[in-house]
Amino acid sequence: MIKLPHRGVLFLLAMALLVSIIPAQAGAQTGAETCSEAAGLTNSLADLPGGHLKPLSASYFLDPAGDIDASSIATRDFTFTPCQTLFDIPGRDGALWLKFEAANPHADEQTWGIAFLETIVDEVVLYEEKDGALVPIMRDGRIVPPEQNENSSLKTAVSFAIDPGAEKTYYVRVSGTYAPSLTPVISSARMLEDWSDIFTIISASLLGFCIIMIIFSLILFRRFDVRFYQYYTIYLFGMFCLTSLYDGWFIQSWGITVPIEHVRRVIELASGLVMLANIQYCRILLTVDPDPRERRQLVFHVLTGIGLAATIWAVADPWKTGTPLPIVFILCPFVLLFVSGRKALKGMKQAVPVFASLLALSLGLFSSLYFFVFPVDVVPTGSAFEVIMMRPITLSYATSTIAEGIFMMFAISSMINAIQEQRNIAVSETVRLRGEVARAKQLESALPETIEAQVEEVAEAGVGRGFLDRATQAVIENIDQRGFGAGALASALGVTEKTLGRRLKKSQGLAPAAFIRSIRLSYARDLILLRQFDTVAEIANASGFASTSHFAKLYREEFKETPSETLRAPAIA
């Protein structure tokens, strides 16, 4: 039988093979059609049956220094390659010039747009050739102030109106991109709008998911252990920042214009933060084991060191040394996937959803990287979703991140339930031992006179222990209910208050109210020792005490020290 990690590896390999075959076949099938339609420089959407988008047929000129302006670009020698859909672009200081012609065979005026399948573009300027000069028509991009930009959508695009029967020459200058090459397309205005809407929905869904999960983790997980929300919240916050920066929300929402030269450095930092947080919360989840031999953390320390070094290296100069970070960013989930698979095979409950989470993340990251390095050929289409699927980086990244987050929530919840069960068992055992000590003292002060009396005492002790366990569990289950008193406890156990008092007095030497108070104090001490909360007031509230001062007084009487003194003591790992 194939074990879980091996299945995961085989599944990944199968997905990689599938991903590599499908684009190749699609390119082979559509290449001839695209080539025949892009035989010249003239672009028209009239030849698309029901379609509204196709590759832009254009000649190009590379400006490595980015200092050639519109007044002299027409004198430069442009290069034209039939069927070319992907255009290289110089580094951060360079610019790409595209020259194309557009013809409108329709009987009415048409509005068409020029856009790119890639996401980050600092500036796109569209010029129209008029009387031998270039006249700027529209400008868009990450460094264009909103008041100077006619395009209000998240997707960068420039548009132009062309009269019926007209044929005109246009130039496009593109600068400041994250990707090393660009894929320009010509589209109808309606297609651009639909495309931008789908892109915005995908990006907004990921941002909304991050916000919801951050709030959820802060509210729910903080009650149990700071470790379970600390790194996971950092991870989600990093994802939120990364998506906001990459998709351009900072300019759409706040009007902040920042060039790619600065944005890329912050993107590398956010990527490193996400990777390191992912390693740390996986370490927390996968090394909490009662067996010391299963708590080895060497692999996590090594990954952390490599990830930290790659992040610093990339942030120092992302244009020259940023390559190692994406590689480490992709490889880390695969290593963690193998570790979680081994833990799952050994019976660790939370390792199963961790494995599923990392599998989803690994597939998404691999898919994003693959389509970034090997982009699919652009084909004419009338579907905005098909346009998204031609560059599924955003979709696969968002889908994998959401799936990863959901599975990881299951993992953290599983861990919290396990710790809660252990804590309840510990409190129950404390109460039981306290009762046995009290009972031993009673037996010592009044020894039974006959063997039959001793047997009777032992039998009664066995029955009382089961009742005591149930009583303890009932109090723990309602620990945060301040009104949970003797009556509520008796009702939960199905006995009268008189029977409850008699049994607790006999087994514990305590009245019901004192018994409940004792469990609350023991529970509060566990919360302090495990550092579940930061203040005495929070601990008192979580343990069901209405007054912090009253809680502190009872705590000191019970444990011979104040809650603050216990809180200052070393935590239990």
C-alpha positions in Angstrom: 0.0 0.0 0.0 1.4 3.5 -0.9 1.9 5.7 2.1 0.5 9.2 2.4 3.6 11.2 1.6 4.3 9.0 -1.5 0.7 9.6 -2.6 1.2 13.3 -2.2 4.4 13.3 -4.2 2.8 11.2 -7.0 -0.1 13.6 -7.1 2.2 16.6 -7.4 4.1 14.9 -10.2 0.9 14.0 -12.0 -0.4 17.6 -11.7 3.0 18.9 -13.0 2.8 16.6 -16.0 -0.8 17.6 -16.7 0.1 21.3 -16.4 2.9 20.9 -18.8 0.9 18.9 -21.4 -2.2 21.1 -21.6 -0.5 24.4 -22.4 1.7 22.7 -25.0 -1.3 21.1 -26.7 -3.2 24.3 -26.6 -0.3 26.2 -28.1 0.1 23.6 -30.9 -3.7 23.7 -31.7 -4.1 27.5 -31.7 -0.7 28.6 -33.0 -1.6 28.3 -36.7 -4.9 30.1 -36.2 -3.3 33.0 -34.3 -0.4 33.2 -36.8 -2.8 33.5 -39.7 -4.7 36.3 -38.0 -1.6 38.2 -37.0 0.1 38.3 -40.4 0.3 42.1 -40.5 0.4 45.1 -38.3 -3.2 46.0 -38.8 -5.5 45.1 -36.0 -9.3 44.7 -36.2 -11.9 43.0 -34.0 -14.3 42.6 -36.9 -12.8 39.2 -37.9 -13.6 37.6 -34.6 -16.9 35.7 -34.7 -18.5 36.6 -31.4 -15.0 37.5 -30.0 -13.8 40.7 -28.3 -10.2 40.1 -27.6 -7.1 38.8 -29.4 -3.3 39.3 -29.3 -2.1 42.7 -30.4 -0.1 42.5 -33.6 2.7 45.1 -33.3 6.3 45.9 -34.0 8.5 46.8 -31.1 11.5 48.8 -30.0 13.5 48.4 -26.8 14.7 51.5 -25.0 17.1 50.2 -22.3 17.7 53.6 -20.7 14.1 54.8 -21.0 15.2 58.2 -22.2 13.7 58.2 -25.8 10.6 60.5 -25.9 7.7 60.5 -28.2 9.1 63.2 -30.5 11.9 61.0 -31.8 10.6 57.5 -31.4 9.0 57.5 -34.9 12.5 57.7 -36.4 13.6 54.5 -34.8 13.7 51.2 -36.5 11.0 49.0 -35.1 11.2 45.2 -35.3 8.2 43.1 -36.5 7.9 39.4 -36.0 4.7 37.7 -37.3 2.8 35.8 -34.7 4.7 37.3 -31.8 2.6 37.7 -28.7 5.2 38.0 -25.9 7.5 41.0 -25.8 10.6 41.3 -23.7 11.0 44.5 -21.7 14.2 46.1 -20.4 15.0 46.4 -16.7 13.6 48.8 -14.1 14.9 51.9 -16.0 14.0 50.8 -19.5 10.9 51.0 -21.6 9.1 49.0 -24.4 7.6 50.8 -27.4 4.9 49.1 -29.4 3.7 50.3 -32.8 0.5 49.0 -34.4 -2.3 49.9 -36.7 -6.0 49.7 -36.0 -8.8 49.5 -38.6 -12.5 49.9 -38.0 -14.6 48.3 -40.7 -17.8 48.8 -38.8 -20.5 51.3 -39.7 -20.2 53.1 -36.3 -17.5 54.4 -34.0 -15.7 51.7 -31.9 -13.9 52.0 -28.6 -11.1 49.5 -28.2 -8.5 49.0 -25.5 -4.9 47.9 -25.1 -4.2 45.9 -22.0 -1.7 43.3 -20.8 -2.1 39.9 -19.3 0.5 40.7 -16.7 -0.5 42.7 -13.6 2.1 45.2 -12.5 2.8 48.1 -14.9 4.1 51.5 -13.7 3.0 53.4 -16.8 1.3 52.9 -20.1 1.0 55.8 -22.5 -1.0 55.5 -25.7 -0.1 57.9 -28.6 -1.9 58.5 -31.9 0.1 59.5 -35.0 -1.4 62.7 -36.4 0.3 64.7 -39.2 3.7 63.2 -38.5 3.6 63.8 -34.7 2.6 61.7 -31.8 -0.3 62.9 -29.7 -0.9 61.4 -26.3 -4.4 59.9 -25.9 -4.5 58.2 -22.6 -2.2 57.3 -19.7 -2.6 54.6 -17.0 -0.5 52.7 -14.5 0.7 52.4 -10.9 2.5 55.8 -10.9 -0.3 57.8 -12.6 -2.3 59.9 -10.1 -6.0 59.1 -10.0 -6.9 62.7 -11.1 -4.9 62.3 -14.3 -6.2 58.8 -15.0 -9.4 58.1 -17.0 -9.3 54.4 -16.2 -10.9 53.7 -12.8 -10.6 49.9 -13.0 -8.1 47.7 -11.1 -6.7 46.4 -14.4 -4.2 48.6 -16.2 -5.5 49.5 -19.7 -5.6 52.4 -22.2 -8.4 52.8 -24.7 -9.0 54.7 -27.9 -12.0 55.5 -30.2 -11.7 54.9 -33.9 -14.1 56.3 -36.5 -16.0 54.0 -38.9 -13.9 53.0 -41.9 -10.8 54.6 -40.4 -7.3 53.1 -40.2 -4.8 54.8 -37.8 -1.3 54.2 -36.4 -0.7 54.1 -32.7 2.3 53.9 -30.4 2.3 52.5 -26.8 5.1 53.2 -24.3 5.3 50.7 -21.4 7.7 51.1 -18.4 8.1 49.7 -14.9 7.0 46.0 -14.9 7.5 43.1 -12.5 7.5 40.4 -15.2 10.4 40.2 -17.6 8.0 40.2 -20.6 4.6 41.5 -21.5 1.6 40.1 -23.5 -0.3 42.9 -25.1 -3.9 42.3 -26.3 -6.5 44.4 -28.1 -10.0 44.2 -26.8 -13.4 45.7 -26.9 -14.4 48.1 -24.1 -17.0 45.6 -22.8 -14.4 42.8 -22.7 -12.0 45.1 -20.8 -14.7 45.9 -18.2 -15.7 42.2 -17.7 -12.0 41.1 -17.5 -11.3 43.8 -14.9 -14.4 42.9 -12.9 -13.4 39.2 -12.7 -9.9 40.1 -11.7 -11.2 42.5 -9.1 -13.5 39.9 -7.6 -10.8 37.3 -7.4 -8.4 39.7 -5.7 -11.0 41.2 -3.4 -12.1 37.6 -2.4 -8.6 36.9 -1.3 -8.3 40.1 0.6 -11.6 39.6 2.3 -10.7 36.0 3.2 -7.5 37.3 4.9 -9.4 39.9 6.9 -12.0 37.5 8.0 -9.5 34.8 9.0 -7.4 37.4 10.9 -10.4 38.6 12.9 -11.5 35.0 13.5 -8.1 33.9 14.7 -7.7 36.9 17.0 -11.1 36.4 18.6 -11.2 32.6 18.9 -7.6 31.3 19.1 -6.3 34.0 21.4 -8.4 32.5 24.2 -6.4 29.3 24.1 -2.8 29.9 23.2 -1.0 32.9 21.8 1.2 30.7 19.6 -1.8 29.5 17.5 -2.8 33.0 16.4 0.5 34.8 16.5 2.3 33.4 13.5 -0.9 32.6 11.6 -2.1 36.2 11.9 1.3 37.4 10.7 1.0 35.0 7.8 -2.5 36.3 6.9 -1.4 39.9 7.3 1.5 39.2 5.0 -0.8 37.7 2.4 -3.1 40.7 2.7 -0.2 43.1 2.1 1.3 41.0 -0.7 -2.1 40.9 -2.6 -2.7 44.6 -2.0 0.7 45.5 -3.4 0.7 43.1 -6.3 -2.8 43.8 -7.6 -2.6 47.6 -7.1 -5.2 48.2 -4.4 -3.1 50.9 -2.8 -3.7 53.2 -5.7 -7.3 52.3 -6.2 -8.3 52.5 -2.5 -6.0 55.2 -1.2 -4.7 57.0 -4.3 -1.1 56.1 -3.4 1.2 56.0 -6.4 4.4 54.1 -5.9 6.8 53.0 -8.7 7.7 49.4 -9.1 11.3 50.2 -8.0 10.0 50.7 -4.5 7.0 48.3 -4.6 9.1 45.3 -5.6 11.3 45.7 -2.5 8.2 45.7 -0.3 6.8 42.7 -2.2 9.9 40.7 -1.6 9.7 41.6 2.1 6.0 40.6 2.3 6.8 37.4 0.5 9.6 36.6 3.0 7.3 37.4 5.9 4.6 35.1 4.6 7.1 32.3 4.1 8.7 32.6 7.5 5.3 32.8 9.3 4.2 29.7 7.4 7.3 27.8 8.6 6.8 28.9 12.2 3.1 28.0 12.6 3.7 24.7 11.0 6.5 24.2 13.5 4.1 24.9 16.4 1.5 22.5 15.0 3.8 19.7 14.1 6.2 19.6 17.1 3.6 19.5 20.0 3.9 15.9 20.8 4.1 14.0 24.1 7.0 11.9 22.8 10.2 14.0 23.0 11.6 12.0 20.0 8.9 13.4 17.8 9.6 17.0 18.8 12.7 17.5 16.7 12.8 21.0 15.1 16.0 20.9 13.1 14.2 21.0 9.7 12.2 24.0 10.8 15.3 25.9 12.0 17.1 25.1 8.7 14.2 26.4 6.7 13.9 29.5 8.8 17.6 30.3 8.3 17.5 29.7 4.6 14.2 31.7 4.3 15.6 34.6 6.4 18.8 34.8 4.3 16.9 34.7 1.0 14.6 37.4 2.2 17.4 39.7 3.3 19.2 39.1 0.0 16.2 39.8 -2.1 15.2 43.0 -0.2 18.8 44.3 -0.5 18.6 44.4 -4.3 15.5 42.7 -5.7 16.5 43.4 -9.3 19.7 41.5 -9.1 19.4 39.1 -6.2 15.7 38.5 -5.9 15.7 35.1 -7.7 16.6 32.9 -4.7 13.5 34.1 -2.7 10.8 32.8 -5.1 12.7 29.4 -5.3 12.8 29.1 -1.5 9.2 30.4 -1.3 8.2 27.5 -3.6 10.3 24.8 -2.0 9.4 25.4 1.6 5.8 24.2 1.4 7.1 21.0 -0.3 9.5 20.3 2.5 6.8 21.0 5.1 4.4 18.8 3.1 6.8 15.9 3.5 7.2 16.5 7.3 3.5 16.8 7.9 2.9 13.6 5.9 5.2 11.7 8.1 3.5 13.1 11.2 0.1 12.1 9.8 1.2 8.6 9.3 2.4 8.4 13.0 -1.1 9.4 14.2 -0.9 13.1 14.8 -4.4 14.4 14.3 -3.6 17.9 13.3 -1.0 16.8 10.8 -3.7 15.5 8.4 -5.3 19.0 7.8 -1.8 20.5 7.8 -0.8 18.1 5.0 -4.0 19.0 3.1 -3.3 22.7 3.6 0.3 22.5 2.4 -0.7 20.3 -0.5 -3.2 23.0 -1.7 -0.6 25.7 -1.2 2.2 23.7 -3.0 0.0 23.1 -6.0 -1.1 26.7 -6.2 2.5 28.0 -5.9 3.8 25.5 -8.4 1.0 26.4 -10.9 1.7 30.1 -10.5 5.4 29.7 -11.0 4.9 27.4 -14.0 2.6 29.8 -15.9 4.9 32.7 -15.0 7.9 30.9 -16.6 5.9 29.2 -19.4 3.0 31.4 -20.3 0.1 29.9 -22.4 -0.3 31.3 -25.9 -3.0 34.0 -26.2 -5.9 33.1 -28.5 -8.9 35.1 -29.7 -11.8 34.8 -27.3 -15.1 36.3 -26.3 -15.0 35.1 -22.6 -13.4 37.2 -19.9 -12.9 34.0 -17.8 -10.9 32.5 -20.7 -8.6 35.5 -20.6 -8.1 34.9 -16.8 -7.2 31.3 -17.6 -4.6 32.3 -20.1 -2.6 33.7 -17.2 -4.1 31.8 -14.2 -1.5 33.0 -11.8 -3.9 35.2 -9.8 -6.6 32.6 -9.8 -4.4 29.7 -8.8 -2.7 31.8 -6.1 -6.0 33.0 -4.6 -7.6 29.5 -4.8 -4.7 27.8 -3.2 -4.3 30.4 -0.5 -8.0 30.2 0.5 -7.9 26.4 0.5 -4.7 26.4 2.5 -6.2 28.8 5.0 -9.4 26.7 5.5 -7.4 23.5 6.0 -5.0 25.2 8.4 -7.9 26.5 10.5 -9.0 22.8 10.8 -5.5 22.0 11.9 -5.3 24.8 14.5 -8.8 23.9 15.8 -7.8 20.2 16.1 -4.7 21.2 18.1 -6.8 23.5 20.3 -9.3 20.7 21.0 -6.5 18.4 21.9 -5.0 20.9 24.3 -8.4 21.6 25.8 -9.0 17.9 26.4 -5.6 17.6 28.0 -6.3 20.6 30.2 -9.7 19.3 31.3 -8.1 15.9 32.1 -5.4 17.7 34.1 -8.0 19.7 36.1 -10.1 16.6 36.7 -7.0 14.7 37.8 -6.1 17.5 40.2 -9.6 17.5 41.7 -9.5 13.7 42.0 -6.1 13.7 43.7 -7.3 16.4 46.1 -10.3 14.3 47.0 -8.2 11.2 47.6 -5.9 13.2 49.9 -8.9 14.5 51.8 -10.4 11.0 52.0 -7.1 9.5 53.2 -7.0 12.0 56.0 -10.5 11.1 57.0 -9.7 7.4 57.0 -6.5 8.1 59.0 -8.5 9.9 61.7 -11.3 7.3 61.9 -10.1 3.8 61.0 -12.9 1.3 60.3 -13.3 -1.3 62.9 -14.0 -4.2 60.6 -12.8 -5.6 57.2 -16.4 -5.3 56.0 -16.3 -1.6 56.7 -13.1 -1.2 54.7 -14.6 -3.0 51.7 -17.7 -0.8 51.9 -15.5 2.3 52.0 -13.5 1.2 48.9 -16.7 0.4 47.0 -18.3 3.7 47.9 -15.0 5.4 46.8 -15.2 3.8 43.4 -18.8 5.0 42.9 -18.0 8.4 44.2 -15.0 8.8 41.8 -17.2 8.4 38.8 -19.7 10.9 40.1 -16.8 13.3 40.9 -15.4 13.0 37.4 -18.8 13.8 35.9 -19.2 16.8 38.3 -15.7 18.1 37.4 -16.4 17.8 33.7 -19.7 19.6 34.0 -18.1 22.5 35.8 -15.3 22.7 33.2 -17.8 22.7 30.3 -19.5 25.7 31.9 -16.4 27.4 33.3 -17.0 30.8 31.7 -20.7 30.9 32.9 -20.6 33.1 36.0 -24.1 32.0 37.0 -23.2 28.3 37.1 -23.8 27.4 40.7 -24.9 24.4 42.8 -28.4 24.3 41.3 -27.1 24.3 37.7 -24.5 21.6 38.6 -27.1 19.4 40.2 -29.3 19.8 37.2 -26.5 18.9 34.9 -25.8 15.7 36.9 -29.5 14.8 37.2 -29.6 14.8 41.0 -31.0 17.1 43.7 -29.0 19.8 45.3 -29.2 17.9 48.6 -27.8 14.7 47.0 -25.1 16.7 45.3 -24.1 18.4 48.6 -24.0 15.1 50.5 -21.9 13.3 47.8 -19.4 16.2 47.5 -19.1 16.5 51.2 -18.4 12.8 51.6 -15.9 12.5 48.7 -14.2 16.0 48.8 -15.1 17.5 52.1 -16.5 20.5 50.2 -19.8 22.1 49.7 -21.0 22.5 46.1 -20.1 26.2 45.9 -16.6 25.5 47.3 -16.2 22.6 44.9 -17.1 24.8 41.9 -14.8 27.5 43.1 -11.9 25.1 43.6 -12.2 23.9 40.0 -12.4 27.5 38.7 -9.2 28.3 40.6 -7.4 25.2 39.3 -8.5 26.1 35.8 -7.3 29.7 36.2 -3.9 28.5 37.3 -3.6 26.3 34.2 -4.4 29.3 32.1 -1.7 31.3 33.8 1.0 28.6 33.6 0.2 28.0 29.9 0.2 31.8 29.1 -3.3 31.7 27.6 -3.9 35.4 28.6 -1.7 38.4 29.4 -3.6 40.0 32.3 -5.2 38.8 35.5 -8.5 40.4 34.5 -8.7 38.3 31.4 -7.8 35.1 33.3 -10.5 35.9 36.0 -13.1 36.5 33.3 -12.2 33.3 31.4 -12.5 31.3 34.6 -15.9 32.6 35.5 -15.1 35.1 38.2 -17.0 38.4 38.1 -14.6 40.3 40.2 -10.8 40.4 39.6 -10.0 41.5 43.1 -12.1 38.7 44.6 -10.5 36.2 42.3 -7.0 37.4 43.3 -7.9 37.0 47.0 -9.3 33.5 46.5 -6.3 32.5 44.4 -3.8 33.6 47.0 -5.7 31.7 49.7 -5.6 28.6 47.5 -2.1 28.6 46.1 -0.2 30.8 48.6 0.7 33.3 45.9 -1.0 36.0 43.8 -2.0 35.5 40.2 0.4 38.2 39.2 3.3 36.3 40.9 2.3 33.1 39.0 2.1 35.1 35.8 5.6 36.4 36.2 6.9 32.8 36.7 8.3 30.9 33.7 5.6 29.5 31.4 5.0 25.8 30.8 5.9 24.9 27.2 
